[in-house]
Amino acid sequence: MINPDAIDFSKNGQQNHLASCDTCHWVSPYIVGQNNRCQRCHDALVQRKPFAFQKTLALTICSVIAFFPANLYPIMTILQFGKGQGDTILSGTLYMFQNGMVPIALIVFIASFIFPLAKILGLLYLLYSIRYSSKLSRRKRTHMYRYIELFGPWSMLDVFVVALLVSLVEIGNVLEVVAGPGATAFGVMVILSIFAASSFDSKLLWDERVDDER
């Protein structure tokens, strides 16, 4: 067990030779150069994820690149008797609004556009705050990262909605739904953003010397 009296609360865990387990989040002593194990689950301990900043930055930049074709190219095309016009995420959302499918339009717009954009911008801000100063305290930025982690599963919600629409639309051979290049780009963007969030190490936010704990 860790003696609380031996902890200097003006320092972070790394400076106090402590590490939290990535599996069970138990805080255990950490000695550099040794094979450190969690005292609760005996999983391997690391104070910082190797190259976490570089990995997250690279994956986030790739997510930004994939974001544009995901929203500019058609995500699907509905063909009727061999003819049809492709719809992007935004044009498809507008079409649903105009045809009274407001709940579905809101789900698609929030899950396909708002959540991915907020997640990417949030990660970029956290990465920026590690290298440069930030008006938000470390505690608030840590909470911000927790919220970003929640965006991951919800980003795939619209995929299930589109799959439901496809099953309703494809009646016989009259109508046919074809996935567009935007769908591939969107899937790549979601996967990259999930990996970017998982590779980020929130402990890096506490490495800087900041006294503000608002």
C-alpha positions as a printed NumPy array, in Angstrom:
array([[  0.   ,   0.   ,   0.   ],
       [  1.042,   3.586,  -0.649],
       [  1.544,   5.812,   2.371],
       [ -0.321,   9.102,   1.695],
       [  2.055,  10.936,   4.041],
       [  4.938,  10.084,   1.703],
       [  3.279,  11.743,  -1.299],
       [  4.144,  15.299,  -2.272],
       [  0.821,  16.57 ,  -3.647],
       [  2.523,  19.549,  -5.277],
       [  4.13 ,  17.086,  -7.72 ],
       [  2.617,  14.745, -10.294],
       [  2.633,  10.962, -10.168],
       [  5.784,  10.629, -12.237],
       [  7.694,  12.899,  -9.864],
       [  6.365,  10.893,  -6.898],
       [  7.491,   7.624,  -8.564],
       [  3.898,   6.448,  -8.969],
       [  1.96 ,   5.072, -11.932],
       [ -1.72 ,   4.319, -12.508],
       [ -2.63 ,   1.022, -14.123],
       [ -4.179,   1.356, -17.588],
       [ -6.296,  -1.741, -16.876],
       [ -7.781,  -1.161, -13.407],
       [ -6.543,   2.424, -12.714],
       [ -4.954,   1.4  ,  -9.395],
       [ -2.025,   3.611,  -8.361],
       [  1.154,   1.666,  -7.576],
       [  4.794,   2.536,  -6.876],
       [  6.966,   2.797,  -9.974],
       [ 10.746,   2.37 , -10.051],
       [ 12.507,   3.319, -13.277],
       [ 14.431,   0.457, -14.852],
       [ 12.478,  -2.318, -13.144],
       [  9.669,  -4.593, -14.324],
       [  6.862,  -2.771, -12.53 ],
       [  3.517,  -4.492, -11.992],
       [  0.161,  -3.279, -10.736],
       [ -0.427,  -4.197,  -7.09 ],
       [ -4.055,  -5.066,  -7.793],
       [ -4.237,  -6.841, -11.194],
       [ -0.487,  -7.448, -11.737],
       [ -0.609,  -5.955, -15.229],
       [  2.516,  -4.218, -16.567],
       [  2.86 ,  -0.57 , -15.542],
       [  4.016,   2.308, -17.723],
       [  4.209,   5.903, -16.557],
       [  3.722,   7.279, -20.049],
       [  2.573,   5.653, -23.287],
       [  5.567,   5.475, -25.675],
       [  5.412,   8.21 , -28.354],
       [  1.805,   8.987, -27.376],
       [  1.982,  12.609, -28.545],
       [  3.487,  11.738, -31.938],
       [  1.047,   8.87 , -32.56 ],
       [ -2.003,  10.913, -31.596],
       [ -0.888,  13.887, -33.69 ],
       [ -0.274,  11.718, -36.775],
       [ -3.607,   9.894, -36.444],
       [ -5.51 ,  13.12 , -35.802],
       [ -3.994,  14.802, -38.872],
       [ -4.986,  11.764, -40.95 ],
       [ -8.507,  12.057, -39.504],
       [ -8.641,  15.701, -40.59 ],
       [ -7.576,  14.715, -44.109],
       [-10.238,  11.976, -44.271],
       [-12.892,  14.343, -42.881],
       [-13.058,  16.396, -46.087],
       [-13.734,  13.607, -48.633],
       [-16.106,  12.019, -46.116],
       [-18.274,  15.146, -46.274],
       [-17.633,  16.325, -49.834],
       [-18.094,  13.054, -51.732],
       [-21.387,  11.12 , -51.973],
       [-21.832,   8.695, -49.108],
       [-24.481,   6.705, -50.979],
       [-26.51 ,   6.734, -54.188],
       [-30.072,   5.472, -54.505],
       [-30.644,   4.115, -58.021],
       [-34.121,   3.776, -59.501],
       [-34.267,   1.957, -62.835],
       [-30.519,   2.497, -63.17 ],
       [-30.622,   6.244, -62.556],
       [-29.862,   8.183, -59.418],
       [-27.957,  10.998, -57.783],
       [-25.445,  10.689, -54.974],
       [-25.932,  12.421, -51.643],
       [-23.284,  13.658, -49.249],
       [-23.862,  13.574, -45.499],
       [-25.061,  17.187, -45.441],
       [-27.206,  16.989, -48.591],
       [-28.731,  13.73 , -47.377],
       [-29.498,  15.326, -44.011],
       [-31.143,  18.291, -45.742],
       [-33.209,  15.925, -47.898],
       [-34.451,  14.089, -44.792],
       [-35.4  ,  17.383, -43.129],
       [-37.343,  18.486, -46.183],
       [-39.211,  15.169, -46.343],
       [-40.275,  15.109, -42.7  ],
       [-37.703,  12.594, -41.415],
       [-36.51 ,  15.024, -38.74 ],
       [-35.47 ,  12.495, -36.018],
       [-33.387,  10.447, -38.469],
       [-31.904,  13.616, -39.971],
       [-30.844,  14.829, -36.521],
       [-29.231,  11.484, -35.682],
       [-27.304,  11.39 , -38.955],
       [-26.215,  15.041, -38.712],
       [-25.069,  14.845, -35.079],
       [-23.402,  11.427, -35.336],
       [-21.864,  11.948, -38.79 ],
       [-20.827,  15.6  , -38.628],
       [-20.981,  17.159, -35.151],
       [-19.44 ,  14.298, -33.135],
       [-16.495,  13.59 , -35.498],
       [-15.741,  17.307, -35.904],
       [-15.9  ,  17.945, -32.146],
       [-13.695,  14.918, -31.483],
       [-11.032,  15.977, -33.998],
       [-11.017,  19.61 , -32.842],
       [-10.885,  18.49 , -29.208],
       [ -7.871,  16.26 , -29.812],
       [ -6.098,  19.026, -31.733],
       [ -6.73 ,  21.427, -28.85 ],
       [ -5.403,  18.969, -26.267],
       [ -2.286,  18.35 , -28.352],
       [ -1.807,  22.101, -28.736],
       [ -2.222,  22.623, -24.982],
       [  0.56 ,  20.124, -24.261],
       [  3.062,  22.084, -26.338],
       [  1.772,  25.575, -25.591],
       [ -0.129,  27.367, -22.859],
       [ -3.868,  26.973, -22.356],
       [ -6.539,  28.95 , -20.514],
       [ -8.172,  25.718, -19.351],
       [ -6.746,  24.021, -16.285],
       [ -5.232,  20.552, -16.479],
       [ -8.204,  19.108, -14.612],
       [-10.71 ,  20.573, -17.078],
       [ -8.676,  19.343, -20.02 ],
       [ -8.585,  15.857, -18.503],
       [-12.391,  15.948, -18.221],
       [-12.502,  17.173, -21.807],
       [-10.542,  14.098, -22.895],
       [-12.994,  11.82 , -21.054],
       [-15.86 ,  13.357, -23.014],
       [-13.93 ,  12.922, -26.266],
       [-13.586,   9.213, -25.497],
       [-17.381,   8.986, -25.306],
       [-17.752,  10.286, -28.867],
       [-16.175,   7.144, -30.364],
       [-19.054,   4.65 , -30.161],
       [-21.667,   7.302, -31.055],
       [-19.82 ,   8.116, -34.292],
       [-20.981,   4.758, -35.668],
       [-24.64 ,   5.32 , -34.792],
       [-25.531,   6.741, -38.186],
       [-24.021,   3.69 , -39.903],
       [-26.741,   1.548, -38.325],
       [-29.369,   4.128, -39.312],
       [-28.194,   4.089, -42.935],
       [-28.204,   0.272, -42.881],
       [-31.806,   0.387, -41.65 ],
       [-32.754,   2.801, -44.43 ],
       [-31.092,   0.556, -46.998],
       [-33.118,  -2.43 , -45.815],
       [-36.312,  -0.357, -46.083],
       [-35.472,   1.151, -49.471],
       [-34.328,  -1.954, -51.317],
       [-37.695,  -3.367, -52.337],
       [-37.263,  -5.965, -55.05 ],
       [-35.127,  -4.785, -57.947],
       [-36.79 ,  -1.391, -58.344],
       [-34.468,   0.53 , -56.015],
       [-30.788,  -0.102, -55.392],
       [-28.495,   1.571, -52.853],
       [-24.825,   1.918, -53.775],
       [-22.189,   3.081, -51.307],
       [-20.192,   6.061, -52.523],
       [-16.557,   7.072, -51.951],
       [-17.693,   9.251, -49.053],
       [-18.74 ,   6.143, -47.125],
       [-15.234,   4.693, -47.371],
       [-13.666,   7.993, -46.331],
       [-16.103,   8.285, -43.43 ],
       [-15.274,   4.795, -42.176],
       [-11.555,   5.553, -42.393],
       [-12.068,   8.837, -40.524],
       [-14.01 ,   7.171, -37.702],
       [-11.434,   4.391, -37.283],
       [ -8.52 ,   6.851, -37.319],
       [-10.191,   9.111, -34.753],
       [-10.887,   6.139, -32.469],
       [ -7.231,   5.091, -32.645],
       [ -6.151,   8.708, -32.097],
       [ -8.223,   9.001, -28.914],
       [ -7.012,   5.641, -27.592],
       [ -3.351,   6.467, -28.269],
       [ -3.55 ,   9.802, -26.439],
       [ -2.044,   9.803, -22.946],
       [ -3.973,  12.16 , -20.663],
       [ -1.088,  12.046, -18.19 ],
       [  0.836,  14.305, -20.567],
       [ -1.549,  17.095, -19.583],
       [ -0.163,  16.938, -16.048],
       [  3.51 ,  17.055, -16.971],
       [  3.597,  20.805, -17.446],
       [  4.31 ,  23.092, -14.517],
       [  0.988,  24.848, -13.982],
       [ -0.375,  25.891, -10.602],
       [ -3.863,  26.703, -11.844],
       [ -6.288,  23.953, -10.743],
       [ -9.618,  25.639, -11.467]])
